Amino acid sequence: MAKPTKYPDWAVNTDGTDHDVIDPTSLQNNVVEPTAGKKLTGWTYTEKPPRNIFNWLARITTQWIRWIDDYIVNTIDVAIGTIQGQITTLQGDIGIGSGSITADPATSQYMTVSLPTGFTDDNCYVLGGWLNTGAGEELCLPGEYRQSDKRIYTFHDMPGNTIQIHIQWADGFGSRTITASVVLKKK
């Protein structure tokens, strides 16, 4: 549904401000706020709402709709635009590199991780990542990880579009495929 082009203006000026006039016949204001008691109980079954109180209800509804619309356009839409710009910038600055190796990590192994397009060993650094050990275990992959007999190191020591992860641990599972995903940020 498209956004309406008109507000449901009632008893307001074109800018949404109050438009108070005195009725020439009754000499009453065209808009009168109901008492707290009337707001609490509302109209009874047979009661006919006075026109000036009904006008108040339409006016306050109009003013709230205008306020919400203004808030969306001037606050939320602006914030969304800013966030979208930041996401677009980040999309070019953040990347995921991946690699795998089939080996027994009980011996020192080096896994080569391919960097995404536009990332080189000179223009990015490792934020972190994860390693699937091939034995049902996922490990967080910071720059250096040590847990009991497990050691994982990441480096930027390969020229071009790759980095290496040095892995070594003895867990008794033998040779299997180990995979890594590395989160990178451009410098």
C-alpha positions as CSV (number, residue, x, y, z in Angstrom):
1,M,0.0,0.0,0.0
2,A,1.3,3.4,-0.9
3,K,1.7,6.1,1.7
4,P,-1.4,8.4,1.6
5,T,-0.8,11.9,0.1
6,K,-3.2,13.6,2.5
7,Y,-3.5,13.7,6.3
8,P,-6.9,13.0,7.9
9,D,-6.9,16.7,9.0
10,W,-9.8,17.7,11.2
11,A,-10.1,21.0,13.0
12,V,-6.5,21.8,12.3
13,N,-4.7,24.3,10.0
14,T,-2.8,23.0,7.0
15,D,0.4,22.7,9.1
16,G,-1.4,20.6,11.8
17,T,-1.7,23.3,14.4
18,D,-5.0,23.9,16.2
19,H,-7.7,25.7,14.3
20,D,-10.1,27.1,17.0
21,V,-13.2,29.0,15.9
22,I,-16.3,30.0,17.8
23,D,-19.6,28.7,16.3
24,P,-21.7,31.8,15.5
25,T,-24.9,30.1,16.5
26,S,-24.0,28.3,19.7
27,L,-21.1,30.6,20.6
28,Q,-19.2,27.5,21.6
29,N,-15.6,26.6,20.6
30,N,-15.5,24.1,17.8
31,V,-13.1,21.9,19.8
32,V,-13.5,21.1,23.5
33,E,-11.4,18.5,25.4
34,P,-13.6,16.1,27.3
35,T,-13.3,15.8,31.1
36,A,-11.1,13.1,32.6
37,G,-14.2,11.2,33.6
38,K,-15.7,11.3,30.1
39,K,-12.3,10.0,28.7
40,L,-12.3,7.2,31.2
41,T,-15.9,6.0,30.6
42,G,-16.5,7.0,27.0
43,W,-20.0,7.6,25.6
44,T,-23.0,5.6,26.9
45,Y,-25.2,3.5,24.6
46,T,-27.8,6.2,23.9
47,E,-25.5,9.3,24.3
48,K,-24.9,11.4,21.2
49,P,-21.3,12.8,21.4
50,P,-21.2,16.6,21.4
51,R,-19.7,17.8,18.2
52,N,-16.9,19.8,19.8
53,I,-15.7,16.8,21.9
54,F,-15.9,14.6,18.8
55,N,-13.8,17.3,17.0
56,W,-11.3,17.1,19.8
57,L,-10.9,13.4,19.3
58,A,-10.4,13.8,15.5
59,R,-8.0,16.7,16.0
60,I,-5.8,14.8,18.5
61,T,-5.8,11.8,16.2
62,T,-4.7,14.0,13.3
63,Q,-1.9,15.5,15.3
64,W,-0.6,12.1,16.5
65,I,-0.6,10.8,12.9
66,R,1.3,13.9,11.8
67,W,3.8,13.5,14.6
68,I,4.4,9.8,13.9
69,D,4.9,10.5,10.2
70,D,7.3,13.3,11.0
71,Y,9.3,11.1,13.4
72,I,9.5,8.3,10.8
73,V,10.6,10.7,8.0
74,N,13.0,12.8,10.0
75,T,14.4,10.3,12.5
76,I,14.0,6.7,11.6
77,D,14.4,7.1,7.8
78,V,17.6,9.2,8.4
79,A,19.0,6.6,10.8
80,I,18.2,3.8,8.3
81,G,20.0,5.8,5.5
82,T,23.0,6.3,7.8
83,I,23.1,2.6,8.7
84,Q,22.8,1.5,5.1
85,G,25.8,3.7,4.2
86,Q,27.8,2.1,7.0
87,I,26.9,-1.4,5.9
88,T,27.9,-0.6,2.3
89,T,31.2,0.7,3.6
90,L,31.7,-2.4,5.8
91,Q,30.9,-4.7,2.9
92,G,34.0,-3.6,1.1
93,D,36.2,-3.7,4.3
94,I,35.2,-7.1,5.8
95,G,35.7,-10.4,4.2
96,I,35.8,-14.1,4.9
97,G,38.8,-16.3,3.9
98,S,38.5,-20.1,3.9
99,G,40.7,-23.1,3.7
100,S,41.0,-26.8,4.5
101,I,43.5,-29.5,4.9
102,T,43.4,-33.2,5.2
103,A,46.0,-34.3,7.7
104,D,46.7,-35.6,11.2
105,P,47.1,-32.5,13.4
106,A,49.3,-34.4,15.8
107,T,52.1,-33.4,13.4
108,S,52.7,-29.7,12.7
109,Q,50.5,-28.7,9.8
110,Y,50.1,-25.5,7.8
111,M,46.7,-24.7,6.3
112,T,46.6,-22.2,3.4
113,V,43.6,-19.9,3.6
114,S,42.5,-18.1,0.4
115,L,41.6,-14.5,0.9
116,P,38.5,-13.0,-0.8
117,T,38.8,-10.8,-3.9
118,G,40.4,-7.4,-3.0
119,F,42.2,-8.7,0.1
120,T,45.9,-9.3,0.2
121,D,48.4,-10.1,3.0
122,D,49.4,-6.4,2.8
123,N,46.0,-4.7,3.2
124,C,44.2,-6.7,5.8
125,Y,44.4,-8.4,9.2
126,V,42.6,-11.3,11.0
127,L,39.8,-10.3,13.3
128,G,39.1,-13.9,14.2
129,G,37.3,-16.9,12.9
130,W,36.6,-20.6,13.5
131,L,38.1,-23.9,12.9
132,N,36.3,-27.2,12.4
133,T,38.6,-29.9,13.8
134,G,37.0,-32.6,11.8
135,A,36.3,-34.4,15.0
136,G,33.0,-32.7,15.9
137,E,34.6,-29.7,17.6
138,E,34.4,-26.1,16.5
139,L,37.2,-23.8,17.9
140,C,37.2,-20.0,18.0
141,L,40.2,-18.8,15.9
142,P,41.8,-15.6,17.3
143,G,45.4,-14.7,16.4
144,E,46.8,-17.3,18.8
145,Y,44.9,-20.0,20.6
146,R,46.1,-22.4,23.2
147,Q,44.1,-24.9,25.1
148,S,45.9,-27.8,26.9
149,D,47.8,-29.5,24.0
150,K,46.2,-27.6,21.2
151,R,48.0,-24.8,19.4
152,I,46.7,-22.7,16.6
153,Y,48.5,-19.7,15.2
154,T,47.5,-17.5,12.3
155,F,50.0,-15.4,10.3
156,H,50.2,-13.1,7.3
157,D,53.4,-14.7,6.1
158,M,52.4,-15.7,2.5
159,P,52.7,-13.1,-0.2
160,G,49.7,-12.4,-2.3
161,N,46.1,-13.6,-1.6
162,T,46.7,-16.2,1.1
163,I,47.6,-16.5,4.7
164,Q,48.6,-19.6,6.7
165,I,47.3,-21.1,9.8
166,H,49.7,-23.3,11.8
167,I,47.9,-26.0,13.6
168,Q,49.2,-28.8,15.9
169,W,47.5,-30.9,18.5
170,A,47.3,-34.5,19.5
171,D,43.7,-35.7,20.1
172,G,43.9,-39.3,18.9
173,F,41.5,-38.9,16.0
174,G,44.2,-39.3,13.3
175,S,44.0,-37.9,9.8
176,R,40.8,-36.0,8.8
177,T,39.7,-32.9,7.0
178,I,40.1,-29.7,9.0
179,T,38.4,-26.5,7.7
180,A,38.8,-22.9,8.7
181,S,37.0,-19.7,8.1
182,V,38.8,-16.4,8.9
183,V,37.2,-13.0,9.3
184,L,39.4,-10.3,7.8
185,K,39.3,-6.5,7.9
186,K,41.1,-4.2,5.5
187,K,43.6,-1.9,7.1
